[in-house]
Amino acid sequence: MSSKAQQILIALGGADNIIEIEPCITRLRTEVHDPSVVDEAALKAAGAHGVIRAGSVVQVVVGPEADNLAEDIEDLM
């Protein structure tokens, strides 16, 4: 399990804030309960190349490791 997955999970507001997370090519597409608790600076510190927000959907651009990170985050939840 990667500490990067843990950092991303925490930055997204923790497991309780995540409704759904799925990999989408180079991104983690995440639906959250409360987008205001998502910490973009912490996501970037964890290695995210970018963060795209649209309402309760937060896409974390992580590159080709999206599949592995999504699995690790689901395991942590």
DSSP file (Angstrom, degrees, kcal/mol; ACC not computed):
  #  RESIDUE AA STRUCTURE BP1 BP2  ACC     N-H-->O    O-->H-N    N-H-->O    O-->H-N    TCO  KAPPA ALPHA  PHI   PSI    X-CA   Y-CA   Z-CA
    1    1 A M              0   0    0      0, 0.0     2,-0.3     0, 0.0    68,-0.1   0.000 360.0 360.0 360.0 134.3    0.0    0.0    0.0
    2    2 A S     >  -     0   0    0      1,-0.1     4,-1.4    67,-0.1     3,-0.2  -0.609 360.0-142.4 -89.7 143.3    1.4    3.4   -1.0
    3    3 A S  H  > S+     0   0    0     -2,-0.3     4,-2.7     1,-0.2     5,-0.2   0.763 104.9  65.8 -68.5 -23.2    1.8    6.3    1.4
    4    4 A K  H  > S+     0   0    0      2,-0.2     4,-2.5     1,-0.2    -1,-0.2   0.917  99.3  50.2 -62.6 -42.5    0.8    8.4   -1.6
    5    5 A A  H  > S+     0   0    0      1,-0.2     4,-2.6     2,-0.2    -1,-0.2   0.910 110.8  49.8 -60.8 -42.2   -2.6    6.7   -1.6
    6    6 A Q  H  X S+     0   0    0     -4,-1.4     4,-2.5     2,-0.2    -2,-0.2   0.922 110.4  49.4 -62.5 -44.6   -2.9    7.5    2.1
    7    7 A Q  H  X S+     0   0    0     -4,-2.7     4,-2.4     1,-0.2    -2,-0.2   0.904 112.6  47.5 -62.2 -41.7   -2.0   11.2    1.5
    8    8 A I  H  X S+     0   0    0     -4,-2.5     4,-1.7     2,-0.2     6,-0.2   0.918 110.7  51.8 -66.3 -43.0   -4.5   11.5   -1.3
    9    9 A L  H  <>S+     0   0    0     -4,-2.6     5,-2.4     1,-0.2    -2,-0.2   0.927 112.7  45.2 -58.9 -46.1   -7.2    9.9    0.8
   10   10 A I  H ><5S+     0   0    0     -4,-2.5     3,-1.8     1,-0.2    -1,-0.2   0.914 111.2  52.9 -63.9 -42.8   -6.6   12.3    3.7
   11   11 A A  H 3<5S+     0   0    0     -4,-2.4    28,-3.0     1,-0.3    -1,-0.2   0.777 102.9  58.9 -66.1 -25.5   -6.4   15.3    1.3
   12   12 A L  T 3<5S-     0   0    0     -4,-1.7    -1,-0.3    26,-0.2    -2,-0.2   0.410 131.5 -92.9 -82.7   3.5   -9.8   14.3   -0.1
   13   13 A G  T < 5 -     0   0    0     -3,-1.8    -3,-0.2    24,-0.2     4,-0.2   0.542  69.5 -78.7  99.4   8.9  -11.3   14.6    3.3
   14   14 A G    >>< -     0   0    0     -5,-2.4     3,-1.6    -6,-0.2     4,-0.7  -0.035  62.5 -59.9  86.3 168.6  -10.9   11.0    4.4
   15   15 A A  G >4 S+     0   0    0      1,-0.3     3,-0.8     2,-0.2    -1,-0.2   0.819 130.1  61.1 -57.6 -34.8  -12.9    7.8    3.6
   16   16 A D  G 34 S+     0   0    0      1,-0.2    -1,-0.3    -3,-0.2    -2,-0.1   0.738 103.5  50.9 -67.6 -21.1  -16.1    9.3    5.1
   17   17 A N  G <4 S+     0   0    0     -3,-1.6    16,-2.7    -4,-0.2     2,-0.6   0.641  92.1  90.1 -89.4 -14.8  -16.1   12.1    2.6
   18   18 A I  E <<  +A   32   0A   0     -3,-0.8    14,-0.2    -4,-0.7     3,-0.1  -0.726  41.9 173.5 -92.1 122.9  -15.7    9.9   -0.5
   19   19 A I  E    S-     0   0A   0     12,-3.3     2,-0.3    -2,-0.6    13,-0.2   0.874  74.3  -9.5 -85.0 -47.1  -18.8    8.6   -2.2
   20   20 A E  E     -A   31   0A   0     11,-1.5    11,-2.8     2,-0.0    -1,-0.4  -0.994  57.1-169.4-153.3 145.8  -17.0    7.0   -5.1
   21   21 A I  E     +A   30   0A   0     -2,-0.3     9,-0.2     9,-0.2     7,-0.0  -0.991  15.1 163.9-139.5 133.3  -13.5    6.8   -6.5
   22   22 A E  E     -A   29   0A   0      7,-2.3     7,-3.1    -2,-0.4     2,-0.2  -0.998  36.1-113.6-147.4 146.2  -12.6    5.4   -9.9
   23   23 A P  E     -A   28   0A   0      0, 0.0     2,-0.3     0, 0.0     5,-0.2  -0.559  25.0-173.9 -78.2 143.8   -9.5    5.6  -12.2
   24   24 A C  E >   -A   27   0A   0      3,-3.0     3,-1.6    -2,-0.2     2,-1.1  -0.764  58.2 -73.4-140.1  89.7  -10.0    7.3  -15.5
   25   25 A I  T 3  S-     0   0    0     -2,-0.3    41,-0.4     1,-0.3    42,-0.3  -0.421 122.7  -2.3  58.1 -91.6   -6.9    7.0  -17.7
   26   26 A T  T 3  S+     0   0    0     -2,-1.1    36,-2.2    40,-0.1    37,-2.1   0.244 125.9  71.0-111.2  13.1   -4.5    9.5  -15.9
   27   27 A R  E <   -AB  24  61A   0     -3,-1.6    -3,-3.0    34,-0.2     2,-0.7  -0.887  69.4-132.2-130.0 157.0   -7.0   10.7  -13.2
   28   28 A L  E     -AB  23  60A   0     32,-2.4    32,-2.4    -2,-0.3     2,-0.7  -0.952  26.4-154.5-101.1 113.0   -8.8    9.6  -10.1
   29   29 A R  E     -AB  22  59A   0     -7,-3.1    -7,-2.3    -2,-0.7     2,-0.4  -0.819  21.2-179.2 -91.7 119.7  -12.4   10.7  -10.6
   30   30 A T  E     -AB  21  58A   0     28,-2.1    28,-3.3    -2,-0.7     2,-0.5  -0.958  23.8-156.2-126.8 133.5  -13.8   11.1   -7.1
   31   31 A E  E     -AB  20  57A   0    -11,-2.8   -12,-3.3    -2,-0.4   -11,-1.5  -0.947  23.8-170.9-106.4 129.1  -17.3   12.1   -5.9
   32   32 A V  E     -A   18   0A   0     24,-2.9   -14,-0.2    -2,-0.5   -15,-0.1  -0.825  31.4-136.7-120.8 156.4  -17.3   13.6   -2.4
   33   33 A H  S    S+     0   0    0    -16,-2.7    -1,-0.1    -2,-0.3   -15,-0.1   0.918 100.8  23.9 -71.7 -45.4  -19.9   14.6    0.1
   34   34 A D    >   -     0   0    0    -17,-0.3     3,-1.5     1,-0.1    -1,-0.3  -0.865  61.2-174.9-129.4  97.2  -18.2   17.9    1.0
   35   35 A P  G >  S+     0   0    0      0, 0.0     3,-1.2     0, 0.0    -1,-0.1   0.715  79.1  73.5 -64.2 -18.5  -15.9   19.5   -1.6
   36   36 A S  G 3  S+     0   0    0      1,-0.3   -23,-0.1     3,-0.0    -2,-0.0   0.713  91.8  55.3 -70.9 -18.0  -15.0   22.3    0.8
   37   37 A V  G <  S+     0   0    0     -3,-1.5     2,-0.4   -25,-0.1    -1,-0.3   0.495  78.8 112.2 -92.4  -2.6  -12.8   19.9    2.9
   38   38 A V    <   -     0   0    0     -3,-1.2     2,-0.9    -4,-0.2   -26,-0.2  -0.580  61.2-147.1 -72.7 126.6  -10.7   18.8   -0.1
   39   39 A D     >  -     0   0    0    -28,-3.0     4,-2.1    -2,-0.4     5,-0.2  -0.802  16.6-176.7-101.7  96.8   -7.1   20.1    0.4
   40   40 A E  H  > S+     0   0    0     -2,-0.9     4,-2.5     1,-0.2     5,-0.2   0.878  83.5  54.9 -62.3 -38.8   -5.7   20.9   -3.1
   41   41 A A  H  > S+     0   0    0      1,-0.2     4,-2.3     2,-0.2    -1,-0.2   0.906 109.4  47.6 -61.9 -40.8   -2.3   21.9   -1.7
   42   42 A A  H  > S+     0   0    0      2,-0.2     4,-1.6     1,-0.2    -1,-0.2   0.867 109.6  53.3 -68.9 -35.8   -2.0   18.5    0.1
   43   43 A L  H  <>S+     0   0    0     -4,-2.1     5,-2.3     2,-0.2     4,-0.2   0.929 111.6  45.3 -62.9 -43.9   -3.1   16.7   -3.1
   44   44 A K  H ><5S+     0   0    0     -4,-2.5     3,-1.4     1,-0.2    -2,-0.2   0.880 110.1  54.2 -67.3 -37.0   -0.3   18.5   -5.0
   45   45 A A  H 3<5S+     0   0    0     -4,-2.3    -1,-0.2     1,-0.3    -2,-0.2   0.810 104.0  56.9 -64.7 -28.6    2.2   17.7   -2.2
   46   46 A A  T 3<5S-     0   0    0     -4,-1.6    -1,-0.3    -5,-0.1    -2,-0.2   0.492 133.8 -89.5 -81.1  -3.2    1.2   14.0   -2.5
   47   47 A G  T < 5S+     0   0    0     -3,-1.4    -3,-0.2     1,-0.3    -2,-0.1   0.476  73.7 151.3 113.0   2.8    2.2   14.2   -6.2
   48   48 A A      < -     0   0    0     -5,-2.3    -1,-0.3    -6,-0.2    14,-0.2  -0.450  37.3-151.3 -67.4 139.0   -0.9   15.2   -8.0
   49   49 A H  S    S-     0   0    0     12,-3.3     2,-0.3     1,-0.3    -1,-0.1   0.713  73.7 -19.2 -81.3 -22.2   -0.2   17.1  -11.2
   50   50 A G  E     -C   61   0A   0     11,-0.9    11,-2.6    -7,-0.1     2,-0.4  -0.976  55.0-131.5-174.2 166.0   -3.5   19.0  -11.0
   51   51 A V  E     -C   60   0A   0     -2,-0.3     2,-0.5     9,-0.2     9,-0.2  -0.997  15.7-167.2-134.8 128.1   -6.9   19.1   -9.4
   52   52 A I  E     -C   59   0A   0      7,-2.8     7,-3.3    -2,-0.4     2,-0.4  -0.971   8.9-164.9-119.2 124.7  -10.1   19.7  -11.4
   53   53 A R  E     +C   58   0A   0     -2,-0.5     5,-0.2     5,-0.2     2,-0.2  -0.885  19.1 166.6-113.3 140.2  -13.3   20.5   -9.5
   54   54 A A  E >   -C   57   0A   0      3,-2.6     3,-1.9    -2,-0.4     2,-0.3  -0.717  68.5 -64.4-147.3  93.4  -16.9   20.4  -10.7
   55   55 A G  T 3  S-     0   0    0      1,-0.3    -1,-0.2    -2,-0.2     0, 0.0  -0.477 120.1 -10.1  64.0-124.0  -19.4   20.5   -7.9
   56   56 A S  T 3  S+     0   0    0     -2,-0.3   -24,-2.9    -3,-0.1     2,-0.5   0.409 118.7  93.8 -89.1   3.4  -19.0   17.4   -5.8
   57   57 A V  E <   -BC  31  54A   0     -3,-1.9    -3,-2.6   -26,-0.2     2,-0.5  -0.857  52.7-175.8 -99.7 126.4  -16.7   15.7   -8.4
   58   58 A V  E     -BC  30  53A   0    -28,-3.3   -28,-2.1    -2,-0.5     2,-0.6  -0.982   8.1-160.8-121.3 120.7  -13.0   16.2   -7.8
   59   59 A Q  E     -BC  29  52A   0     -7,-3.3    -7,-2.8    -2,-0.5     2,-0.6  -0.903   3.6-159.9-103.1 125.3  -10.6   14.8  -10.4
   60   60 A V  E     -BC  28  51A   0    -32,-2.4   -32,-2.4    -2,-0.6     2,-0.7  -0.915  12.1-143.0-106.2 114.7   -7.0   14.3   -9.2
   61   61 A V  E     +BC  27  50A   0    -11,-2.6   -12,-3.3    -2,-0.6   -11,-0.9  -0.679  37.9 152.1 -82.2 113.3   -4.6   14.2  -12.1
   62   62 A V    >   -     0   0    0    -36,-2.2     3,-0.5    -2,-0.7   -35,-0.2   0.446  43.8-128.5-122.5  -4.7   -1.9   11.6  -11.1
   63   63 A G  G >   -     0   0    0    -37,-2.1     3,-1.5     1,-0.2    -1,-0.3  -0.484  64.8 -19.6  86.7-160.6   -0.7   10.2  -14.4
   64   64 A P  G 3  S+     0   0    0      0, 0.0     3,-0.4     0, 0.0     4,-0.2   0.562 123.7  71.3 -67.5  -8.2   -0.4    6.5  -15.4
   65   65 A E  G <>  +     0   0    0     -3,-0.5     4,-2.6     1,-0.2     5,-0.2   0.304  63.8 108.6 -88.9  11.9   -0.5    5.2  -11.8
   66   66 A A  H <> S+     0   0    0     -3,-1.5     4,-2.7   -41,-0.4     5,-0.2   0.898  75.8  51.7 -55.6 -45.0   -4.2    6.1  -11.5
   67   67 A D  H  > S+     0   0    0     -3,-0.4     4,-2.0   -42,-0.3    -1,-0.2   0.941 112.9  43.9 -58.7 -49.1   -5.4    2.5  -11.5
   68   68 A N  H  > S+     0   0    0     -4,-0.2     4,-2.5     1,-0.2    -1,-0.2   0.907 114.2  49.7 -64.2 -42.4   -3.0    1.4   -8.8
   69   69 A L  H  X S+     0   0    0     -4,-2.6     4,-2.8     1,-0.2     5,-0.2   0.907 108.8  52.3 -64.9 -40.5   -3.7    4.4   -6.6
   70   70 A A  H  X S+     0   0    0     -4,-2.7     4,-2.4    -5,-0.2    -1,-0.2   0.918 111.1  47.9 -61.7 -42.3   -7.5    3.9   -6.9
   71   71 A E  H  X S+     0   0    0     -4,-2.0     4,-2.2    -5,-0.2    -2,-0.2   0.933 112.6  48.5 -62.6 -45.6   -7.1    0.3   -5.8
   72   72 A D  H  X S+     0   0    0     -4,-2.5     4,-1.7     1,-0.2    -2,-0.2   0.901 112.1  48.7 -61.9 -41.2   -4.9    1.3   -2.9
   73   73 A I  H  X S+     0   0    0     -4,-2.8     4,-1.4     1,-0.2    -1,-0.2   0.910 110.2  51.1 -66.3 -41.8   -7.3    4.0   -1.8
   74   74 A E  H  < S+     0   0    0     -4,-2.4    -1,-0.2     1,-0.2    -2,-0.2   0.887 108.3  52.9 -62.1 -37.5  -10.2    1.6   -2.0
   75   75 A D  H  < S+     0   0    0     -4,-2.2    -1,-0.2     1,-0.2    -2,-0.2   0.872 107.7  51.5 -63.3 -36.7   -8.3   -0.8    0.2
   76   76 A L  H  <        0   0    0     -4,-1.7    -1,-0.2     1,-0.3    -2,-0.2   0.783 360.0 360.0 -70.5 -26.6   -7.7    2.0    2.8
   77   77 A M     <        0   0    0     -4,-1.4    -1,-0.3    -3,-0.2    -2,-0.2   0.474 360.0 360.0 -81.1 360.0  -11.5    2.7    2.9
